[in-house]
Structure formats: structure tokens, C-alpha cells
Amino acid sequence: MNDPNYYAHLHNEYDKKPRKIHVLDSTLREGEQHPGVTFTNKQRIQIAWMLDYFGVDQIEISPIVSEDHFVATKTIIKQGLKADIVAHVRALKADVDVALKCDPKWTATYLGISDIHMKDKLRITREEAMRRAVETVEYAKAHGLKMRFTVEDGSRADPEFLLKICKAIEEAGVDRISLPDTVGVMRPKGMFNFVKMVKEKIKVPLDVHCHNDMGFAVANAFAGVDAGADQIHTTIDGIGERTGIPSLAEVGVAMTYLYRSPNDFRLDMLSDLSKLIADYTGIHPYDSKPLVGASAYKHKAGTHLAAILRNPAAYEPIPPRVVGNRRRIVFGELAGKTGSAYLMSLLGLEVNDDQAKAVASGLKNLRMGDLLEIPLDSKLERKIINDSKSIKE
């Protein structure tokens, strides 16, 4: 048994024939709804190219926000990327007309269908919402578009009305339906039940669009997949309205390693994508952000350092190079004897058991926290391991 995650995989209950899970990235639409974020058209085009090269299935952008967004949408569509470019608009014929001017193959419309959205945002009745939804789908299909419809705030909608409107737009010819948890109030079990309820009644493929208001976005997205959805909406670093939506890095890696979805992602681009967005927005991922954060592969405790240098899988789910990150070791008062020996080796000092104990004691007595952080490469790891053989466990 060479896979250290083997027993965890048993609990995960992998399908013998994993199905493909798709990714729609909405950095250029949802991402620009993050407070303080506005891309230039040059940046939008570069992001689209990088997302396409990474391997996402669809890229979403809205042509109705401004003239710049319209130009960006039209330009990106003309690039001939492998990913579908989805023009995101409101459930209005006039908005679909704007999308049509960009010559897309796909459009996506949205309409709030919860009572609070219909009453306090749209000020329409259920009957009016039904009519608008069906008319918009029929209009888009009549103009040759592939069409996704988002039942906005669907997780808080009357289930009976939700199913009624989903059935109506299915009959009108919609190609996909997106089920959002618009304000992030679902538990994973609730998201599973929500998607399963629709999946049992509707044959159209389903997307999930989960917001992170209570920190459940990624968990809810995969709960939706477990219930039958086959596409997750993401953004780079999870940026978006309020607290955002699932991060592309976390979704892409989980799909590959935990769901074994047969995608062709270039996962080693993930750290660079994160850095690109940080450069463009000034919003840097917090240090402990999974996979791409600065601390995602930092090891500090002495016992951890010893294990990491013998076999990194002891404390790492996947190697950092997979996502373009780098392993680092941190020396300080928690280094212990083993960590102190590694530090002495790196500094070119003679290493023996007594000296390592003395250095460890000195580091603790200094009470200065972390003193030194060093990136590790394979050559440096081999040197430390060889030098540490003189140290008793």
C-alpha cells in the first residue's frame, strides 16, 4: 500500500467509475463584485486566457455592466478559447439582445425567485416571475443560444414554486439550471437535499453556485455534486460578493484528488493564478489559505519537521509542487532538538546530540517566537537528512 491516503479514500467511498465534474469560473463576473475590485480590459483578457489554459470548462463575464465589460466580453469571445464564454445577463429580453451583440454561444440569465427577492427587490408576483423566466429562455433559444438559467436565492425559495419554475424553463428548452445558495445559509446536508430534490424532478444538468457567508461554500458545492449537480462555480481565490464563492484552487484539487474527476487541469498554475489576482486587486490570500497561501506548506513543530524530511506525506495531503507552491521550514522555540539540528546543519555547524539539545534549550529560553524561515528544495532536504543521522532520536 503506497498511498498514505488509502484508508481515508475508503471513507470517501469513491465511485468505481468517477464522473466528470465541470468548472465554471466566474472571476470576471462574480469576482468583480468583490468590494474594491475592478479589472481593466487587458487584465480581463489575460485572466480569461490563463483560466482557459488552466482547463476550466466555462468562463463567465457580464456584457451589461458597462461599455468596458461589453467590449471585454466581445473581445474574449473572439479569442477562440477552448472554454465556453458565458455572457451573464438579467432575465430580460433587452439584456439578451446585448449579449447577442457579443456573438456568444452561451448566455446565462438570472431571476430572484424567493419571496423576499420577488417582493422587495423585483416587486413582481410569482406569476410575473414565471412569465419572465419562460419568455427569456424561449427568446434566447429562438436566437440560437445555449442557455443557463439561475434561480437566484433558490435555497430560500418555496420548494413547490422552485420546482414549478424549473419544470417550466426545462420545457422551454433551457440547457442548464444553476441552483444557488445566494446568501450562504445552507449546511452541506441542506445543500445535498436541495439539489437532490431538483435532480429527482428535472433532467436538465445542474450547476451549483454557493456563497461563503458562513464558511461552507466549498463543502456545499461538493454536497451539491454528491446530490447530482455536475458543475461548480468558482473564482480565483474565491473572491466575490461579500465573502465570495468557492476558490478555484480548492475545487480543482478536491475534484482531482478527492473525487478523481477526469479533468485536465494544470494544477501547477494555481499559485501563479492567485498571485496574478493579488497583483491586480491588491487582495492577497491570507497566509493559511489552503493550497496557495504562504503558510499552506510551512512546517514548524520539531516532530513535524522530522517526519516531513523523511516523508512529506506525513503532514502534507499533496506535494506543494502540484499547485505551484513551495515547502518551507520555520525555526524558533518550537523547533525542538531535531529542528535545532536541522538549523545547525543549514548554518554549516557541526551537529551532535548534545549541541542540538543546547540549541533547542536556547531557542526556547529566548522566547522570541519564530526566528528563521527557509524554503526547502530536494538538495537541501538530502543534506539535512544526512547531517541529522548523527542525532539520537
Steps between C-alpha positions, in 0.01 A plus 500: 500500500693803370224759534508658848142617445374148423284455810362852473397413146300206636296741710458729199322217314637568156291405202660220302430704187538865605289744301636825370423811703519825304620842612357835403733775614336833574803712592405742221140531621454398864861593574445859391216525751758475778530840673782703351560273201488629143712353223617678188406344168860393448489323836165338420639358178814370671296338778278332240802362315654365821174342615464336161855367511441373854210295366168639626194402298320833497596863566229743604496875432222758486472729195229718657700652787671770295632580155840367609345169608313480170824552305684248719226240453499543125881493480536189716237316296700578185815344650387150408571352842419138577282596797144612436462874559170558679340845468324561832194728493170561677184315398398774259469486122688831475793350689502194276516740204815654647651154541411413140708796377805325647430189288517244784407134484388505864304746706388481861208689649392532860183589684430510874228248581488512880211692652733764641664558161174514309334729754779732615747501210304436182152593624335236284260214564576132462299502179710784361820323601385184325412693186832686491699182551326308224497792257870565548593137444281474193642826363862390545433158349316657205820694427713186498662540840585231749341610821558467875241636740584588861211480746650768723457449875362156419609354833255737675218462248175311554599148383170450319543823303867425437415166342216654303725765346779249434255273320367791295842616381600140430199471270597834343833346396752617760833316475616531861351619829715656772396442861648771722530540872501875453556609860690194619248364750511133406667223695661234278215261584250769406677569169497128425126481566435815296683375192368146535143631510548679168704219344220251563252716305714667233710336227696814407863505625547699820757755618560603861593856597579513872580810702740492792321714760534230767809331361319208337538592132739223394332238719157598367620494141620142534187402693312623194723287279437198722128561445532507121622842383784482250641854492642721777540877477835636624718808497875532539565520877123493556453875453146623447201675650538537880700192604522346154447152361716184475865547413615352170805351672305312765237380255750395234719304741204337678349398166831346395610329822182443700249443220735370230312701240670449161583865436817621335586782738845655509500511878854635515359833376292553813757694702577722200130565443467601863800734472360650180170587666681637804709724272192622314279556804733561793310225684750241616383159622537453875813306590318182600276492192491138382748399231609845379551689828850588618463267801328213319827303491687646796610259772598620843475244782814291549325164474330617181833604349649159568209323334485740205863446411460123508167493318314826423171311469504467879367858522413595141195378306670570165849632415528881473639481146164362384342843556811707430569569868815436701583315819653709781631422845475743792752506783426639845409397852293203376784355292607247764819297486440368151409838357803657668724239342355586160567869562862431599546291188369779281743744664792266433561426867613170646199304619484256789239403755620719787540807281153456353350477850683816606381696198142380553512613862644835398228558241231432760661727757522786251121504477521689172257286304598418143854605411565362154309365203671304222356369171591137443606336178590134454876564517469686828273230642757230421775699672294549815401134513861383459630742765226405745602133506743586776212610724335246729121484484 
